[in-house]
Amino acid sequence: MLVEVWNTDTEEPQGSLVAADNAGAGIGDLVLITQGQAARISAENLETPIDAMIVGVVDSMESNK
């Protein structure tokens, strides 16, 4: 999936990346991503050429600002 990365402090986009999906995310979902070795572990195969993996979908989010 093509994922838009946001800075949660400034609430501004920081770019995008391609991530494999292990959580069943849909278009427009707010997701959690892991990168590097943790992404390959999530894929259950350390030899899989993955650098980013969606590992969770956020149901709701509250701001303390």
N, C-alpha and C positions, 0 to 999 in steps of 0.2 A: 504494500500500500504506500502511496505517497503521503507523507506526514508533514504537516506544517509545525515547526518547532516555535514555541512561544516563551518569552521571558515572563515568568509569573510575577516578578517584582514590578516591571514597567508595563506589563500587559501589551507588549509589542512583539510582532513576529521577528524571529531571528534566522529564518531560512527554512529549508525543507530537506528531507531525507527519505530514502526508500527503506521500508521496514517490512520484514516478514510478519505475518499475523498468526499468533498462537492463541488469541483470545476471542476470535470471532467478531472483531470490531466492524462497524459499518461506516459508511460515508457520513462525516460530520460528527462522529463520536470523539469525545475527549478521552485520550488513551495514555497509558503509562508505557514507556519504552525502556528497554535495557540495551546496552551496546557492548561490543567486544566479546570476550570470553563468556560472559553471562548470557549473551544472546545465543551463542552456540550451545551452551548447557540447556537453555530453555528449549532448544530444538531437539534435545535428547540425542545429539550426535555431534561430538566435538570436531568432526571432519567437515561438517556442513559449512559452506562458504557464506556465512551470514555475519553481518556486522551490526545489525539492528533488528530487534524483535519487539513487537507489541505484546506485552505480557498481561495487560489489564485494561478494562474499560471503566472509566469513572462514572458512577451513577449520578452523584451530585457533589457540589462543591460550595462551601461557605467561605466568605471572605471576612477577615477580622479587621479590615481597613475601615 
